Amino acid sequence: MMLPAPLIAPLKLPLRIIPAAVQAEVFTRVFNHLMRGQSLARRLPALDGKSVRLEVSDVPSHVDFLIQGTQIKPGRGRAPDVTIRGKFEDFWQLATRAEDPDTLFFHRRLCIEGDTETGLHVKNLLDALDYDVEAHIKDVLGPFSGPAVALARFVSRALPAKSFFSAR
């Protein structure tokens, strides 16, 4: 989903004014929460101990994080093993699955620098991301997930088929 131009500047503002350490803390907490119940989380240990930087070139801003087991932690000044760099709009398209990761990397809208093996592994994880809303709800709510899963199914039927939030 392309963002309308008037929305881009306000979405970039927090990246300009919030310190990188705070951004990293928020990013890692949100990421770890969203990965609950996802197959991708079970694949993260292959990158255990690796440090990754996401650099938004047109803001400019960056978030450093360290992969530890099935979660990520703020990088806290550690030099990144790999850096993924791109414009805000390209990261938005990656996050919302509006554009295929291979396309973003092939057209050099997102670039990987640093350890080639780690970069390729990260790119393959992004490419394989198939967010499962129902699995997330079940993992978070456990035995109380029934009504929320039913709501997710209802909402997914109302959204376009390619929507990030479409439940399986």
C-alpha positions in Angstrom: 0.0 0.0 0.0 1.5 3.3 -1.1 1.2 6.0 1.5 -0.4 9.2 0.3 2.3 12.0 0.3 0.6 14.0 3.1 0.9 11.1 5.5 4.6 10.5 4.9 6.0 13.6 6.7 4.0 13.1 9.9 5.0 9.5 10.1 8.7 10.4 9.8 8.5 13.1 12.5 8.9 10.7 15.5 11.9 9.2 13.8 13.5 12.6 13.6 12.9 13.7 17.2 12.9 10.5 19.3 16.4 9.3 20.3 17.6 6.2 18.6 17.8 4.3 21.9 14.1 4.9 22.6 13.2 3.9 19.0 15.2 0.7 19.4 13.4 -0.1 22.7 10.0 0.5 21.2 10.9 -1.4 17.9 12.1 -4.5 19.8 9.2 -4.7 22.1 6.7 -4.3 19.3 8.6 -6.8 17.1 8.8 -9.4 19.9 5.1 -9.0 20.7 4.1 -9.4 17.0 6.3 -12.5 16.6 4.4 -14.4 19.3 2.9 -17.5 17.6 4.8 -16.9 14.3 7.0 -19.4 12.5 9.6 -16.7 11.8 10.4 -16.4 15.6 11.4 -20.1 15.5 13.8 -19.3 12.7 15.6 -16.4 14.5 18.0 -18.6 16.5 19.9 -19.3 13.3 21.1 -15.6 13.6 21.7 -15.7 17.4 24.2 -13.1 18.5 24.0 -11.1 15.2 23.5 -7.4 15.3 21.3 -5.7 12.7 20.8 -2.0 11.8 17.8 -0.7 10.0 18.7 2.7 8.6 16.0 5.0 7.2 18.1 7.1 4.8 15.6 9.9 4.1 14.9 10.8 7.7 17.9 10.1 8.7 17.4 7.6 11.5 18.4 4.1 12.5 17.5 1.3 14.8 20.1 -1.2 16.1 19.1 -4.6 17.5 20.7 -7.8 18.6 19.1 -11.2 17.9 19.1 -13.4 20.9 17.3 -16.8 20.6 13.7 -16.2 19.4 13.7 -12.5 20.3 15.5 -9.3 19.5 17.0 -6.8 22.0 18.2 -3.2 21.5 21.7 -3.1 20.1 23.0 -0.6 22.7 26.0 0.7 20.7 27.2 -2.6 19.3 28.6 -2.3 15.7 26.1 -4.0 13.3 27.0 -7.2 11.5 24.6 -6.1 8.8 22.8 -2.9 7.8 19.6 -2.7 5.8 19.3 0.8 4.3 16.4 2.4 2.5 13.8 5.2 2.4 10.9 5.3 4.8 8.4 4.5 2.1 10.3 1.3 1.1 10.4 0.1 4.7 6.7 0.9 5.0 6.0 -1.3 1.9 8.2 -4.1 3.4 6.4 -4.0 6.7 2.9 -4.0 5.2 3.8 -6.5 2.6 2.7 -4.1 -0.1 5.9 -4.9 -2.0 7.8 -8.2 -2.2 11.1 -8.0 -0.4 13.0 -9.5 -3.4 11.6 -6.6 -5.6 12.8 -4.0 -3.0 16.3 -5.5 -2.8 16.6 -6.2 -6.6 15.7 -2.6 -7.5 18.1 -1.4 -4.8 15.4 0.4 -3.0 16.6 -1.5 0.1 20.3 -2.3 0.3 22.2 -4.7 2.5 25.7 -4.0 3.7 28.0 -5.9 5.9 28.3 -9.6 6.5 27.0 -11.2 3.3 25.8 -14.4 4.9 23.9 -12.7 7.7 22.4 -10.2 5.2 21.2 -13.0 2.9 19.7 -14.9 5.9 17.8 -11.7 7.1 16.6 -11.1 3.5 15.3 -14.7 3.3 13.5 -14.4 6.6 11.8 -11.2 5.4 10.9 -13.0 2.1 9.4 -15.9 4.0 7.3 -13.8 6.4 3.7 -14.9 6.2 2.1 -13.2 9.2 -0.5 -15.5 10.8 -2.9 -13.3 12.8 -4.8 -16.2 14.2 -1.7 -17.9 15.5 -0.7 -14.6 17.2 -4.0 -14.1 18.8 -4.0 -17.7 20.1 -0.5 -17.4 21.5 -1.3 -14.1 23.2 -4.8 -14.9 24.6 -4.5 -18.7 25.0 -7.7 -20.3 26.0 -9.6 -17.0 25.8 -8.8 -16.5 22.1 -12.0 -17.8 20.5 -14.0 -14.5 20.2 -10.9 -12.6 19.1 -10.1 -15.2 16.4 -13.7 -15.0 15.2 -13.4 -11.3 15.0 -10.1 -11.5 13.0 -11.7 -13.9 10.6 -14.6 -11.5 10.1 -12.3 -8.5 9.6 -10.1 -10.5 7.2 -13.0 -11.2 4.9 -13.8 -7.5 4.7 -10.2 -6.6 3.8 -8.5 -6.9 0.4 -7.0 -10.4 -0.2 -3.4 -9.0 -0.1 -3.9 -7.1 3.2 -1.2 -7.6 5.9 -4.0 -8.3 8.4 -5.7 -11.0 6.4 -6.0 -14.0 8.6 -5.4 -17.4 7.2 
